[in-house]
Amino acid sequence: MCELLGMNCNVPTDIRFSFSGLIQRGGRTGPHRDGWGIAFYGKRGCRTFHDPEPSCDSEIAKLVGRHQVKSLNVICHIRKATHGKICLENTHPFTRELWGRAWAFAHNGKLKGIKKRRLRFYKPIGTTDSEHAFCWMLDQVRQRFPEPPKSDRALRRTIIELSAELDESGTFNMLLSDSRHLYCHCSTHLAWLTRRAPFGPASLIDKEMTVDFAKETTARDVVTVIATKPLTHDESWQVMERGSSVIFRDGEPVPV
Amino acid sequence: MCELLGMNCNVPTDIRFSFSGLIQRGGRTGPHRDGWGIAFYGKRGCRTFHDPEPSCDSEIAKLVGRHQVKSLNVICHIRKATHGKICLENTHPFTRELWGRAWAFAHNGKLKGIKKRRLRFYKPIGTTDSEHAFCWMLDQVRQRFPEPPKSDRALRRTIIELSAELDESGTFNMLLSDSRHLYCHCSTHLAWLTRRAPFGPASLIDKEMTVDFAKETTARDVVTVIATKPLTHDESWQVMERGSSVIFRDGEPVPV
């Protein structure tokens, strides 16, 4: 199994506090030593950092921890390999383009028989179940909507439907973005919280570190963080129900 | 205009020496201050680093310069924006997937009327001529070869043909990889050299730095480096002719 971390905001936000907690689980406070990766979205563009090394020792993770990258939307993954060997091409998040948008995907869980699902437009580069599942989802979206749907709602419903279908094949904890929304599905473990004014302090579980968000934010900032397990011990995380989905845009959950 | 740097080898090789020279041109010895990016290939996977900041001051460039990433194939680009604003989505190299292979592309030059060319499978995320040209090339390859061609030669010929067609629309200095080959096309400026035993020392033009490759290599290493302008002043660079292509695999030029 692996751990996931996502962030979705209404203003470009620094994820380093949450990231510092998560990467400890990549070999120090957790066993997820088999690589890690992160996708940062700007308005349209997406840049990724991938490293097959354990995140707790990774030079690239240290850079990401040191260097402020403000982002509207982030997907991060630390890996404990179950399917597929440890190598660059098996390191999440995976990315593809559809309708001129950058899509990024990270997954935790196992999916039985996923590789029997035929693929048309998108093919995996590595050998993980996860990348196959991502290619299949995008294939399905592309077949239903060869052009970008006018209604975001139709797209949201499609993604929830596809996530529910994959959930039936095994464990499908997933973070997905089309550069606008952050789509999240919980098979077993995902928890989220939204920070907004009045902001207060928060302390990490995995590392001795406290931030006073009141000093780091403006009154109109809305920032949602989602992770496999809560990252702080003094905030109210909303633990997702098994088999449920939630979609965020501009830092807020959006109705499906 | 921009500057390009590529490397193709028969064993994973450290590009830091060449990279150190190139990034000086990103704001110090050259005017290419509008972002930079690099794609490193492993056997199948490809990881990229993108930064809209000038490479000579970039924290990420410093990391890439400090941290050894050995790679079989590299494409690097430093940008002087001509078309499209300075932002992440306009930062080369661009990447897409075809046949389960990671393709990466970087370009220098202007292409007249390129955006009139219709696209089918691949759409640009940013607004550069270059990304449109890349999408068009991959579209053409995909239409001709819905499945990966059995003959690499057929693919090589197709790419040379498409490059020649784009060359007619303006300036098309290009580096492209399908994770196996490094395809290079020269409209105006590209020069390359192949380092092989017996290795000797080499000194950068843009920075005071000398490496004795005899100490860094084994007798069987074959490493080709290609760049807009020669990076060293004590080696014999082969300056490409206008309108010509060259393709490398395992460090060696391959016949078309």
Interface residues (C-beta under 8 A of the other chain):
Chain A: G42 K43 R44 G45 C46 R47 T48 F49 H50 D51 E59 I60 L63 R66 H67 C87 L88 E89 N90 T91 T95 R96 E97 W99 G100 R101 A102 F121 Y122 K123 P124 I125 G126
Chain B: G42 K43 R44 G45 C46 R47 T48 F49 H50 D51 E59 I60 L63 R66 H67 C87 L88 E89 N90 T91 T95 R96 E97 W99 G100 R101 A102 F121 Y122 K123 P124 I125 G126
